[in-house]
Structures are given as structure tokens and as C-alpha cells.
Amino acid sequence: MTLPELQKQALKLPIDKRWQLVQTLLESLKQETNPVQKKGNLSRLRGIAKNVTLSDDESITEDYVYYLTEKYK
């Protein structure tokens, strides 16, 4: 099937099916064009070599603060 034939067929679909087709195509494009995370990216390990003893509560708080800091950069 050629692209013009496919486009004609798609335009004959009901609106909800066309939206579903658009979403499927967009998801496919995202997966194919999404860059693969580089191996060797050590930025995630920042602070791992710290030699600090924290209580469990302090450690959990520090981890959560780090998580939020990275999330909202």
C-alpha cells in the first residue's frame, strides 16, 4: 500500500479511531527517536563515595532531597 492510499484509508476512519492511530504513531516515533541513555554516565553517582555516617532518618531525608533536586533541575 502506498502512502497516499494509506492516508485516504486513515481519513475514512471514525474520529476516535484516527486519534488512536495518531497516538500509536506518536508512541512509535518516541520509542524510535528517544536517545538511549549513555553508558558510563557517572553523574547519577554523585556523592556515592562520601564517608559520612548518618542515622536512618537523616539518610532518608538526604536521599529524598537529592531526588527532588535532580527531578526539578
C-alpha positions as CSV (number, residue, x, y, z in Angstrom):
1,M,0.0,0.0,0.0
2,T,1.4,3.4,-0.9
3,L,1.4,6.4,1.4
4,P,-1.4,8.3,-0.4
5,E,-3.6,5.1,-0.2
6,L,-2.9,4.8,3.5
7,Q,-3.7,8.4,4.1
8,K,-7.1,8.0,2.2
9,Q,-7.9,4.9,4.3
10,A,-7.0,6.7,7.5
11,L,-9.2,9.6,6.7
12,K,-12.2,7.3,6.2
13,L,-11.8,6.1,9.8
14,P,-14.1,7.5,12.6
15,I,-12.6,10.3,14.6
16,D,-11.9,8.1,17.7
17,K,-10.0,5.6,15.6
18,R,-8.0,8.3,13.9
19,W,-7.0,9.7,17.4
20,Q,-6.0,6.1,18.4
21,L,-3.9,5.9,15.2
22,V,-2.2,9.2,15.9
23,Q,-1.4,8.1,19.5
24,T,0.0,4.8,18.2
25,L,2.2,6.5,15.6
26,L,3.4,9.1,18.1
27,E,4.3,6.5,20.6
28,S,6.2,4.6,17.9
29,L,8.1,7.7,16.9
30,K,9.0,8.5,20.5
31,Q,10.4,5.0,21.0
32,E,12.4,5.1,17.8
33,T,13.8,8.6,18.3
34,N,14.3,8.6,22.1
35,P,18.0,8.6,22.7
36,V,19.3,5.6,24.5
37,Q,20.9,6.6,27.9
38,K,24.6,6.6,27.5
39,K,26.5,4.0,29.4
40,G,29.2,5.4,31.7
41,N,27.2,8.4,32.8
42,L,28.5,8.8,36.3
43,S,26.5,11.9,37.2
44,R,24.0,9.7,38.9
45,L,26.6,8.5,41.3
46,R,27.5,12.0,42.6
47,G,28.3,11.8,46.4
48,I,28.4,8.0,46.5
49,A,32.0,8.0,47.9
50,K,31.1,10.2,50.8
51,N,32.4,8.8,54.1
52,V,29.7,10.2,56.4
53,T,27.7,8.1,58.8
54,L,24.0,9.2,59.0
55,S,21.2,7.9,61.0
56,D,18.4,6.3,59.0
57,D,16.1,9.3,59.3
58,E,18.9,11.7,58.1
59,S,19.8,9.3,55.3
60,I,16.2,9.1,54.1
61,T,15.8,12.8,54.2
62,E,19.0,13.4,52.4
63,D,18.1,10.9,49.7
64,Y,14.7,12.5,49.2
65,V,16.1,16.0,49.0
66,Y,18.6,14.7,46.4
67,Y,15.8,13.0,44.4
68,L,13.7,16.2,44.4
69,T,16.7,18.3,43.4
70,E,17.5,16.1,40.4
71,K,13.9,15.8,39.4
72,Y,13.3,19.5,39.3
73,K,16.6,20.6,37.7
